[in-house]
Amino acid sequence: MPGIPTPLSRISPGSATHNKGRIEDRLARQEASKPQGRLGAAPTWMKPQEEKIWRQLAKTATGQLGAGDRTLFEIAVTLKSKLETHTISPAEVSQLISALNKLGFIPVDRPAIEKPKADDPLDRFDL
């Protein structure tokens, strides 16, 4: 299993020379993962309520969304509209959560909810 890559800013010049190909590949992957184009405005076929949801989601997007995310964003907006009008099916709720997750709206590192601890009679001695 590969380890965690060293940040490029911490790689020594000797290591950079020795591993030139690996570093170039890593930089190319980083460049390729950047969004191309812009998300843009809502499509003309959307209803006014969906256009409002489009603007809200686009405004609160934590990641950078590009033209390649547009179709998935349209799906998320239409499903969110169904959610707000209470016409969404359970399967569509799962699809909405998946779409929002792929678009970066759902935090990955959110801590799990801890089970409440039982009262310990010795806690009264803690300072």
Sine and cosine of phi, psi and omega as CSV:
sin_phi,cos_phi,sin_psi,cos_psi,sin_omega,cos_omega
0.00,0.00,0.78,-0.63,0.00,-1.00
-0.94,0.34,0.49,-0.87,0.01,-1.00
-0.99,0.12,-0.07,-1.00,0.04,-1.00
-0.97,0.23,0.79,-0.61,-0.02,-1.00
-0.90,0.43,0.61,-0.79,0.07,-1.00
-0.94,0.34,0.70,-0.72,0.06,-1.00
-0.83,0.55,0.62,-0.78,-0.05,-1.00
-0.85,0.53,-0.49,0.87,-0.01,-1.00
-0.95,0.32,-0.26,0.97,-0.05,-1.00
-0.96,-0.28,0.10,0.99,0.00,-1.00
-0.99,0.14,0.74,-0.68,-0.02,-1.00
-0.95,0.30,0.43,-0.90,0.01,-1.00
-0.85,0.53,-0.62,0.79,0.01,-1.00
-0.90,0.43,-0.67,0.75,0.03,-1.00
-0.93,0.38,-0.61,0.79,0.03,-1.00
-0.90,0.44,-0.63,0.78,0.02,-1.00
-0.93,0.37,-0.70,0.72,-0.03,-1.00
-0.92,0.39,-0.61,0.79,-0.05,-1.00
-0.95,-0.32,0.61,0.79,-0.09,-1.00
-0.83,0.56,-0.70,0.71,-0.02,-1.00
-0.89,0.45,-0.66,0.75,0.01,-1.00
-0.90,0.44,-0.67,0.74,-0.02,-1.00
-0.93,0.38,-0.64,0.77,0.04,-1.00
-0.89,0.45,-0.64,0.77,0.05,-1.00
-0.89,0.45,-0.66,0.75,0.00,-1.00
-0.90,0.43,-0.68,0.73,0.03,-1.00
-0.91,0.42,-0.61,0.79,0.02,-1.00
-0.91,0.42,-0.65,0.76,0.03,-1.00
-0.91,0.42,-0.63,0.78,0.02,-1.00
-0.90,0.43,-0.65,0.76,-0.01,-1.00
-0.93,0.38,-0.64,0.77,-0.03,-1.00
-0.93,0.36,-0.44,0.90,-0.03,-1.00
-0.99,0.16,-0.17,0.99,0.03,-1.00
-0.96,0.28,0.61,-0.79,-0.02,-1.00
-0.92,0.39,0.62,-0.78,0.04,-1.00
-0.98,-0.21,0.70,-0.71,0.01,-1.00
0.96,0.28,-0.20,-0.98,-0.02,-1.00
-0.86,-0.51,0.42,-0.91,0.04,-1.00
-0.91,0.41,-0.66,0.75,0.06,-1.00
0.98,0.18,-0.15,-0.99,-0.02,-1.00
-0.99,0.12,0.21,-0.98,0.02,-1.00
-0.89,0.45,0.54,-0.84,0.04,-1.00
-0.91,0.42,0.40,-0.92,-0.07,-1.00
-0.94,0.34,-0.36,0.93,-0.02,-1.00
-0.98,0.20,-0.17,0.99,-0.03,-1.00
-0.97,0.26,0.54,-0.84,0.06,-1.00
-0.96,0.29,0.35,-0.94,0.01,-1.00
-0.82,0.57,-0.63,0.77,0.02,-1.00
-0.90,0.44,-0.64,0.77,0.00,-1.00
-0.93,0.36,-0.59,0.81,0.06,-1.00
-0.89,0.45,-0.61,0.79,0.04,-1.00
-0.90,0.44,-0.69,0.72,0.03,-1.00
-0.90,0.44,-0.64,0.77,0.03,-1.00
-0.83,0.56,-0.76,0.65,-0.02,-1.00
-0.90,0.44,-0.66,0.75,0.01,-1.00
-0.89,0.46,-0.75,0.66,-0.03,-1.00
-0.92,0.40,-0.66,0.75,0.01,-1.00
-0.89,0.45,-0.59,0.81,-0.01,-1.00
-0.94,0.33,-0.58,0.81,-0.08,-1.00
-0.99,-0.11,0.08,1.00,-0.01,-1.00
-0.89,0.46,0.78,-0.63,-0.02,-1.00
-0.99,0.13,-0.55,0.83,0.00,-1.00
-1.00,-0.08,0.07,-1.00,0.06,-1.00
-1.00,0.00,0.87,-0.49,0.01,-1.00
-0.98,-0.21,0.68,-0.73,-0.02,-1.00
-0.86,-0.51,-0.17,-0.99,-0.03,-1.00
-0.88,0.47,-0.51,0.86,0.02,-1.00
-0.94,0.35,-0.29,0.96,0.00,-1.00
-1.00,-0.05,-0.07,1.00,-0.14,-0.99
-0.86,0.51,-0.73,0.68,-0.04,-1.00
-0.90,0.45,-0.72,0.70,0.02,-1.00
-0.90,0.43,-0.59,0.81,0.03,-1.00
-0.91,0.41,-0.64,0.77,0.05,-1.00
-0.88,0.48,-0.67,0.74,0.03,-1.00
-0.89,0.46,-0.71,0.71,0.00,-1.00
-0.88,0.47,-0.66,0.75,-0.02,-1.00
-0.91,0.42,-0.70,0.71,-0.01,-1.00
-0.91,0.42,-0.65,0.76,0.03,-1.00
-0.93,0.38,-0.61,0.79,0.04,-1.00
-0.90,0.43,-0.59,0.81,0.05,-1.00
-0.90,0.44,-0.67,0.74,0.05,-1.00
-0.90,0.44,-0.62,0.79,0.03,-1.00
-0.88,0.48,-0.70,0.71,-0.05,-1.00
-0.94,0.33,-0.43,0.90,0.02,-1.00
-0.99,-0.12,0.10,0.99,0.04,-1.00
0.87,0.49,0.58,0.82,0.03,-1.00
-0.89,-0.46,0.33,0.94,-0.09,-1.00
-1.00,-0.06,0.61,-0.79,0.04,-1.00
-1.00,-0.01,0.30,-0.95,0.03,-1.00
-0.85,0.53,-0.61,0.80,0.03,-1.00
-0.91,0.42,-0.61,0.80,0.01,-1.00
-0.94,0.34,-0.50,0.87,0.07,-1.00
-0.89,0.46,-0.69,0.73,0.04,-1.00
-0.89,0.46,-0.64,0.76,0.03,-1.00
-0.91,0.41,-0.62,0.78,0.04,-1.00
-0.89,0.45,-0.72,0.69,0.01,-1.00
-0.88,0.48,-0.67,0.74,0.02,-1.00
-0.89,0.45,-0.70,0.71,0.00,-1.00
-0.90,0.44,-0.70,0.71,0.01,-1.00
-0.90,0.44,-0.60,0.80,0.04,-1.00
-0.90,0.43,-0.72,0.70,-0.01,-1.00
-0.91,0.42,-0.48,0.88,0.02,-1.00
-1.00,0.08,-0.07,1.00,0.07,-1.00
1.00,0.00,0.28,0.96,-0.02,-1.00
-1.00,0.09,-0.29,0.96,-0.05,-1.00
-0.95,-0.31,0.88,-0.48,-0.04,-1.00
-0.90,0.43,0.68,-0.73,-0.01,-1.00
-0.99,0.12,-0.62,0.79,-0.14,-0.99
-1.00,-0.09,0.41,0.91,0.03,-1.00
-0.93,0.37,0.76,-0.65,-0.03,-1.00
-0.92,0.40,0.56,-0.83,0.03,-1.00
-0.93,0.37,0.45,-0.89,0.03,-1.00
-0.96,0.27,0.80,-0.60,-0.03,-1.00
-0.99,0.11,0.57,-0.82,0.08,-1.00
-0.95,0.31,0.73,-0.68,0.00,-1.00
-0.87,0.49,0.66,-0.75,0.00,-1.00
-0.98,0.18,0.57,-0.82,0.06,-1.00
-0.95,0.30,0.53,-0.85,0.02,-1.00
-0.90,0.43,0.77,-0.63,0.01,-1.00
-0.96,-0.29,0.82,-0.57,-0.03,-1.00
-0.89,0.46,-0.34,0.94,-0.01,-1.00
-0.99,0.10,-0.11,0.99,0.01,-1.00
-0.90,0.45,-0.39,0.92,-0.02,-1.00
-0.91,0.42,-0.26,0.97,0.01,-1.00
-1.00,0.02,-0.18,0.98,0.02,-1.00
-0.94,0.34,0.66,-0.75,0.00,-1.00
-0.98,-0.20,0.00,0.00,0.00,0.00
